[in-house]
């Protein structure tokens, strides 16, 4: 009787391992997602002062682009919450 239970548990154990070793079938992505990905990258382009990279973003190796980036940045809020966002209870952080 013990041998029968042992053989039965081994058969069920090996059957379970055989299912665990199969790999899922790979599915091909439709062509529509590839075109939407290329349009999203072209939508990110911005106007730059100096030379640009192939994807249209500013090439930060040039001084003219660095100066333009510094001019666009705003001063960070003085009072912030724990998550890093501006605390709107203070006057300097409220939008005008």
VMD Tcl script that draws the C-alpha trace (Angstrom):
set ca {
  {0.00 0.00 0.00}
  {2.85 2.37 0.82}
  {4.44 1.69 -2.56}
  {1.18 2.54 -4.34}
  {0.88 5.87 -2.53}
  {4.55 6.64 -3.20}
  {4.24 5.89 -6.91}
  {1.02 7.92 -7.17}
  {2.59 10.95 -5.48}
  {5.66 10.73 -7.73}
  {3.49 10.60 -10.86}
  {1.50 13.65 -9.74}
  {4.70 15.48 -8.78}
  {6.35 14.89 -12.16}
  {3.13 15.87 -13.93}
  {3.12 19.17 -12.04}
  {6.74 19.85 -12.92}
  {6.11 19.23 -16.59}
  {3.46 21.97 -16.64}
  {5.79 24.39 -14.86}
  {8.47 24.07 -17.54}
  {6.40 25.15 -20.53}
  {7.01 28.63 -21.92}
  {4.15 30.88 -23.01}
  {3.64 31.39 -26.71}
  {4.98 34.67 -28.08}
  {2.43 36.90 -29.72}
  {3.24 39.40 -32.42}
  {2.32 43.00 -31.80}
  {0.04 44.59 -34.35}
  {1.55 47.13 -36.73}
  {-0.72 49.91 -35.44}
  {1.14 50.15 -32.13}
  {4.45 50.72 -33.91}
  {3.09 53.70 -35.81}
  {1.60 55.22 -32.67}
  {4.97 54.94 -30.92}
  {6.73 56.88 -33.67}
  {4.12 59.62 -33.67}
  {4.43 60.06 -29.91}
  {8.17 60.66 -30.14}
  {7.74 63.32 -32.82}
  {5.10 65.05 -30.71}
  {7.67 65.60 -27.92}
  {9.85 67.90 -29.98}
  {10.27 71.44 -28.77}
  {11.62 74.59 -30.28}
  {15.30 74.99 -29.56}
  {17.80 77.79 -30.00}
  {20.82 75.74 -31.07}
  {21.63 72.39 -32.63}
  {19.36 69.39 -32.06}
  {19.81 65.64 -31.86}
  {18.29 63.17 -34.33}
  {15.11 62.84 -32.26}
  {14.58 66.60 -32.29}
  {15.46 67.38 -28.67}
  {18.02 70.02 -27.76}
  {21.64 68.90 -27.78}
  {22.85 69.92 -24.33}
  {26.53 69.81 -25.33}
  {26.15 73.31 -26.80}
  {26.16 76.47 -24.71}
  {23.22 78.08 -26.52}
  {20.96 75.19 -25.55}
  {22.19 75.21 -21.96}
  {21.47 78.93 -21.65}
  {17.98 78.48 -23.09}
  {17.25 75.67 -20.62}
  {18.38 77.82 -17.69}
  {16.14 80.68 -18.83}
  {13.09 78.40 -18.96}
  {13.51 77.01 -15.45}
  {11.56 78.60 -12.65}
  {12.55 78.99 -9.03}
  {11.61 75.97 -6.94}
  {9.01 76.45 -4.21}
  {10.35 77.27 -0.76}
  {7.78 75.27 1.18}
  {7.16 71.72 -0.02}
  {5.14 68.75 1.15}
  {6.69 65.36 1.92}
  {6.11 64.18 -1.66}
  {8.03 67.15 -3.09}
  {5.12 69.15 -4.49}
  {4.56 72.79 -3.61}
  {2.59 73.49 -0.44}
  {-0.27 75.74 -1.54}
  {-0.89 77.07 1.98}
  {1.92 79.58 1.46}
  {1.59 82.74 -0.64}
  {4.72 82.24 -2.75}
  {3.51 78.79 -3.90}
  {0.01 79.81 -4.98}
  {-0.55 80.23 -8.70}
  {-1.38 83.71 -9.90}
}
mol new
graphics top color blue
foreach p $ca { graphics top sphere $p radius 0.5 }
foreach p [lrange $ca 0 end-1] q [lrange $ca 1 end] { graphics top cylinder $p $q radius 0.2 }
display resetview
